[in-house]
Amino acid sequence: MAKKDELLKSFLTHDLLVSKYKIQKEELPNTLSDGLNSDKPIIKAIALIIESLEKSPPVTDKELRTSVLLFLNTAI
Amino acid sequence: MIIKKIQIENFLCYYNEKSFHFEDGLNIILGENNEGKTKFFEAIEWLFNGTNTQLENLVSSKKFKEITFEESFKVSVSMVVENTNGEYKISRSFLVNKTKNNDIETRGLNFEGQETDLATGRRIPINGQELLNAIFPFQIREYSMFKGETELNIFENEEALPNLINLFSDAKPYQKYTDKSRFLRERAHQAVKESTEANQKNQRAYNILESEIFDLEREKERLNIFLSSTEDQKSKLEKNIKEAEKFVDNAEALSTINELIKKIEEKITYLNSKIDDNYTTSLFDEYWILQNFEPIHKEFVAKISEHSKRRRELQSQFDQQIGIRKGEEKAKAELINNIIPLPIGTPSKAHMEEMLHDEICKVCNREAKVGSEAYSYMMQRLTEYLETQKINDSELDTKETLFKFDYTNRLENLSISHEDNLKNIRLIETKIKDLFEFNDKKKKEIESLKEELEKQIKERERILGNSKIANEDKLLSIFKNYTSWQEDLKDLNKDFYDLEAKQKEILKKIESKKEDINKIDENSAVAHLLKTREILNDIENIFTDTKEKKFDEFITKLENKSNKYFGQINVEAFTGEIKFSKKRIGSDKVKIEISLYESGGRYFVPGTAVRTSLNISILLAISELANEENNETYPMIFDAPTSSFGETKTGNFLNLIYKTSNQKIILLKDFVATNKDNNTLFIKSEFNSINRKKAFWVKLERPFDDKDLSTMNTEVITL
């Protein structure tokens, strides 16, 4: 399993996703690519952050803020 | 990464070029003390850090002695390493010249790197420092080289283990996620704030609330510092108390026993002062010999008495004869003068002078005026009397004595004195008997006290022996400190709870103020901005919790692996169980405490050998986990890590290390012995049973002068 997928999976095991966001286990993506296509804003935001931070070279803070905040502000 | 080769040239006792070709796995370097082991370790330290700026102190004296004025030679340490990317060489070197005055002159210090292209075999020069940091990062080097047993105790530094865990565990990649999610949440918050502040009224309220929150946050930080410092003090004190608890029972018993011993010793001293052993001299020598003196004395007394009587008889006869002769002479004289002398002394000279003065004859009671016949008569009689009283010189010279010396009187006095002493002599037997009985009784008492004293001293030794701290003063000082530490801990606990309560109160206030801001936001800010902020807040929590989880998982794995190694190193000896406990200090600092527990959960204070085993176990566990997590291995270099172990335990330790995965270079003085017949060193046959990939023996070339460094040359023998 790719490092990015492992990172995503490790974040998605958090209880908050079930308790607060009511996302069922079967709805959780297995890969980063699935995460980036998720219709759950929080999952896609996490995937976007992973995608940005694992890029080589990593994105700047400004690029990160733009991509994540822009996505969330428009998606919700 | 593995070290393939280390070459040392003219560095201290390493004269000319000396090479060590290492293998992956366990490499052992044996050597007696002062024969080059530590200099090997120091050569690597110098290569990595270049810390010793006094280069002239690193030069081989033997090499320097060989060269003449203006000749030069090179001092260098180089290392060839291999990792998954290729083969690299780093070397640090300088040149040495001899001056006219025979002084050392150094120049041209150089730190070079070299990469070998595996495909072409071409060597490409690169910056030495950059290469070193790339192939063997500083943070890893810091936990890879250990000089002596004490340096193994890196975990005394409370930041060391969290740093290591952050470095090696898979919590490390999560750090950037927590940092960036905080950044994003702050940006989202800023967006909400800007949206709310568009309304002037809100802006004022916002400013007031933010200023209050700012003050509260500052107060919270201030409390955090106090809390952290109190926690530190508490932790140190708890550690001291825990350690003291191991000894406190013994220390208390020691204190009681010391009191008892002091009392017994005082009593013995008192009884000794009462014993009068002097009868051997004052009674036996001076008196006891007189025990049979009484009959002798009686005989002596009788003889003295007889002698005295005889002497007196003789003296009386003599006196009578003298008296008769004197009387005859006197009567003859008086007849010549036709006078009748008065009896001598009657009337006395004083009476006659008185009568003359009074002009009365008090013999016949008649007047005798001056010039009268009676007066003249009295005067004549006085003159005649005075004449008779004059001592005639011839008479003196011819005075006859019967005995020239009078010893009889002295003998009589001696006899009387002996009579008095006889009374004491008769009591000697009783006195000696009484004294013997008294002394015997006291001696028996002393004997019994001495037995008790010996018993108590043995008990004290047992207590000291049992207590791991064999120093009595230290043990007693622990007992003394123990009580005061407990009092201090009570005070610190109270301070800590007070500070915690204050902190909770402040946190509550901050939350309340934040809620007020949220209310303003909810009523004023754009809804999607609020939602974005909420999601990013949750993402930050998810990232932080995940990192914590990974950190905790690593600690659990580390604990399990450390205990596995610990049990293997201490096979057939006490091990106990290593426990790692994480403690949060303040808001963002974590420390890991390592403790050892006996079965039953009792805290155990390890001795040096157990402590060394514990430290090595943790280091091996970290190394193993680092390999698992990072897919890269790093060598570990230990100089005399097991000096408190016996040779058998060191052997077991080496065989265990052999099974571990990454490269280890271990310098030991074990397994080297001296042949007493010819005073030469040899490697013991026991070393043959030690599993290893490569072994070397560093030893000074013989003969050498132990006072002349220029005769020193360490030879490297591959075993």
Interface residues (C-beta under 8 A of the other chain):
Chain A: K3 L7 S10 F11 T13 H14 L16 L17 K20 Y21 P41 I42 A45 I46 I49 I50 L53 D61 L64 R65 V68 L69 L72 N73 T74 I76
Chain B: P173 K176 Y177 K180 S181 F183 L184 R187 A188 A191 H528 L529 K531 T532 I535 L536 D538 I539 N541 I542 F543 D545 T546 K549 K550
